[in-house]
């Protein structure tokens, strides 16, 4: 399977704990995105990488959130001191380098539940 | 603020008939629009897109129409099939295409 993969698919944690999610994009895609989706809403942009550089961050990305893409391949999203409001589906997407307007290919998401 | 709006949370259509899903946007800087389809427990999958230089784009049973003056786009599915039953999201981006703004989705049910 050469699509975008995310791990884990589900995560249940207690409030105050730290969690880390991983995203493996499609191998030739140099752009990587993180989104958050809550019930009844569409995906909301969190952050964007081009290769290893984090070029955009949403206001939604509070200081408890940090994302990395150390070698321009896989990416991690860490949430520190989780809160119940962090419960959501976290989606990763990637797109190729060519062109300006390219569709983003989404992974299956990581569903986070904070108790 | 919701820059992309899908005002119909759900839509039911008979198999073989046309499904029309609507989307409105507020940001006049948006120039690239996409439709994604989402099944439960899966990420969104790309369906069709349109650039603001066009007013129509067609791909098989799927056609997207763009009315820039009204800031409105629609997705037509003809003929609708039961396998089309899913949540459809409209998305938009400005020139750089780095950030997509999504609507809240419309759940389509195609009745056999």
Interface residues (C-beta under 8 A of the other chain):
Chain A: X4 X31 X33 X35 X40 X41 X42 X43 X44 X45 X48 X55 X56 X58 X91 X93 X100 X101 X102 X103 X104 X105 X106 X107 X108 X109
Chain B: X4 X6 X9 X32 X34 X36 X41 X42 X43 X44 X45 X46 X49 X51 X89 X91 X93 X95 X96 X97 X98 X99 X100 X101 X102 X103 X104 X105
